[in-house]
Amino acid sequence: MKICIPTLGNEGLDDSVSEHFGRAPTFTIVDILKEEVKIVQNRGEHFGGMGTAPDLIAEAGAEVVLCSGLGPRAISMFEQLGIEVYVGASGIVRDAIRAFQAGLLREATDADACKMHRH
């Protein structure tokens, strides 16, 4: 299973979870089965690039996204891509994965969407 976490840098499992999903500078992709970590630069539209963060994450093969929060547009896009999204992640990547595995994060719905990101 490949899990994606929006992050602030290139520190892998010790990187901080970004509180702003679409504006996260990087996405840390963790393959739980293979114990591999990959860093993907956010080259989406918020950073002057093409495409969206959900598209980048789908290209990286992630099946699950763990984040602090995100907007309703991103939630809808992930639903269309068949990628599960869980909110409530914080701390570092390692902590977010442990919280997910312990069932402490909740699956995102439109009610969880950041109210300031209604676009």
C-alpha positions as CSV (number, residue, x, y, z in Angstrom):
1,M,0.0,0.0,0.0
2,K,1.3,3.4,-1.0
3,I,0.4,6.3,1.4
4,C,0.9,9.9,0.5
5,I,1.4,12.7,3.1
6,P,1.8,16.4,2.1
7,T,5.1,17.6,3.6
8,L,7.3,20.7,4.1
9,G,10.6,19.3,2.7
10,N,12.7,16.4,1.9
11,E,13.2,14.6,5.3
12,G,11.2,11.5,4.5
13,L,9.7,9.8,7.5
14,D,10.9,12.6,9.7
15,D,9.5,15.4,7.7
16,S,6.7,17.6,9.0
17,V,3.1,17.2,7.8
18,S,2.0,20.3,5.9
19,E,-1.1,21.9,7.2
20,H,-2.0,23.3,3.7
21,F,-2.5,20.3,1.4
22,G,-2.4,21.9,-2.1
23,R,0.4,24.3,-1.1
24,A,2.6,21.7,0.4
25,P,6.0,22.0,-1.2
26,T,6.4,18.2,-1.3
27,F,4.5,14.9,-1.0
28,T,6.1,12.0,0.8
29,I,5.0,8.7,-0.7
30,V,5.6,5.7,1.6
31,D,5.2,2.2,0.3
32,I,4.3,0.3,3.5
33,L,4.9,-3.2,2.1
34,K,8.3,-2.4,0.4
35,E,9.4,0.0,3.2
36,E,10.3,2.6,0.5
37,V,10.0,6.3,0.7
38,K,9.8,8.7,-2.3
39,I,9.7,12.5,-2.3
40,V,7.6,14.1,-5.0
41,Q,7.9,17.9,-5.6
42,N,4.6,19.7,-5.8
43,R,4.7,21.0,-9.4
44,G,1.0,21.7,-9.5
45,E,-0.9,24.8,-10.3
46,H,-0.3,26.4,-6.9
47,F,3.4,26.4,-7.7
48,G,3.1,27.7,-11.3
49,G,3.0,24.3,-12.9
50,M,0.4,22.3,-14.7
51,G,-2.1,20.0,-13.2
52,T,-3.3,19.5,-9.7
53,A,-1.9,17.9,-6.5
54,P,-4.4,15.0,-6.7
55,D,-3.2,14.3,-10.3
56,L,0.5,14.3,-9.1
57,I,-0.4,11.9,-6.3
58,A,-2.3,9.6,-8.6
59,E,0.7,9.5,-10.9
60,A,2.9,8.5,-8.0
61,G,0.7,5.5,-7.4
62,A,-0.7,6.5,-4.0
63,E,-3.8,4.7,-2.8
64,V,-4.3,6.6,0.4
65,V,-3.7,10.3,1.4
66,L,-3.2,11.3,5.0
67,C,-3.4,15.1,5.6
68,S,-4.3,17.7,8.2
69,G,-7.2,19.0,6.0
70,L,-8.0,19.9,2.4
71,G,-10.6,21.7,0.3
72,P,-13.8,20.2,-1.1
73,R,-12.4,20.3,-4.7
74,A,-9.5,18.1,-3.7
75,I,-11.8,15.7,-1.8
76,S,-14.0,15.4,-4.9
77,M,-11.0,14.9,-7.2
78,F,-9.6,12.1,-5.0
79,E,-13.0,10.4,-4.9
80,Q,-13.0,10.4,-8.7
81,L,-9.4,9.0,-8.8
82,G,-10.4,6.2,-6.3
83,I,-7.9,7.4,-3.7
84,E,-8.9,7.3,0.0
85,V,-8.3,10.5,2.0
86,Y,-8.0,10.7,5.8
87,V,-7.8,13.9,7.8
88,G,-6.4,14.8,11.2
89,A,-2.8,14.0,10.4
90,S,-0.2,16.1,12.3
91,G,3.4,16.0,13.5
92,I,5.8,14.1,11.3
93,V,5.2,11.6,8.5
94,R,6.0,8.7,10.8
95,D,3.4,9.9,13.4
96,A,0.7,10.3,10.7
97,I,1.3,6.7,9.4
98,R,1.1,5.3,13.0
99,A,-2.1,7.3,13.6
100,F,-3.6,5.9,10.4
101,Q,-2.6,2.3,11.2
102,A,-4.1,2.8,14.7
103,G,-7.4,4.0,13.3
104,L,-7.1,7.5,14.7
105,L,-7.6,9.4,11.5
106,R,-11.1,9.8,9.9
107,E,-12.0,9.5,6.3
108,A,-12.5,12.9,4.7
109,T,-16.0,14.1,3.7
110,D,-17.1,17.4,2.3
111,A,-18.0,18.3,5.9
112,D,-14.3,18.1,6.8
113,A,-13.3,20.4,3.9
114,C,-11.4,23.6,4.9
115,K,-14.0,26.3,4.8
116,M,-11.5,28.9,3.5
117,H,-10.8,26.7,0.4
118,R,-14.3,26.5,-1.1
119,H,-13.2,26.7,-4.8
